[in-house]
Amino acid sequence: MSEALAATRVHARAPGKLNLFFEVGAVQADGYHDVASAYQAVSLYEELWAEPAEGFSVSVSGTVDVSGVPADDRNLALRAARMVARELGREGGVHLEIVKRVPVAGGMGGGSADAAAALVACDALWGGELGSARLQRLGSKLGADVPFALMGGTAIGVGRGDQLNPALAKGRFDWVVVPFDGEGLSTPAVYGHLDALREGPDIVPRLGSPSVDAAVLHALRAGDAVALADSVRNDLQAAALSLQPQLRATLELGESAGALAGMVSGSGPTVAFLASDAESALDLQVTLTAAGLEALHVHGPVAGARIVG
């Protein structure tokens, strides 16, 4: 690609995710955990624009509270941009403009989606044509959820969650997500609290390597929301509820209002409800909104990080 074509403003979009199933193994010697997850990308997107600049910078706005989003090298998108520049041998910089719609520190992978969008946007901006395999490799260095934000769709992740295999999901699954009206939860803090809970007699990790329940895969292949509702699980939920007990009331409200299942998304504190179809999801959204909660109707699976226009 010529320099003239490469030096334009590039717009990329990447989706948030839900963990339909999340099993967490015992803590390892390095402090990390092996996990097994069924991911689904959903129609709540992060928007990112990349344009040439002398240095590397980022500005962040959005429909969610972005006050806690760093604008320095702690920002995953900015780190992703620097990584692409090094990979391509670029000396110039880039300015990233991010508009966030995925709840911050909400367990839906918004920061990872930003990083995925930055990877594809900077690659396109600089005419790198790195390809999906190299972008996936770069993404895995930034965080376990970044490779899935690149891939999108539905996938099974094992290891640290970044060893991905696409999973067949028939049709569409409708969800209502309820962001938490308060401070988010730190993923390391939730994992640490889970480890503390597991030191007691009631919550212990399953022996052996984590794996996704076959019933989840069968439900996805059949496009059966009712069967999926019977199989969803999140090992981090107990820790998230312990740290934010008020989430229990939200779960109870949604389930009593007709949701097939409710769960904390990832490390929380966003709560996700599975509905039987789009109409049921809209009814649930209305009920939760009337109760004073912010409720968003989303669906999955959707594509991963992509250039827009």
PyMOL commands that set and color helices and strands:
alter all, ss='L'
color gray80, all
select helices_A, chain A and resi 3-6+76-88+110-125+132-142+146-151+187-198+214-222+225-229+237-243+247-256+278-290
alter helices_A, ss='H'
color red, helices_A
select strands_A, chain A and resi 10-27+33-53+56-62+93-100+154-158+163-166+173-178+233-234+261-264+271-275+296-300+306-307
alter strands_A, ss='S'
color yellow, strands_A
deselect
rebuild
show_as cartoon
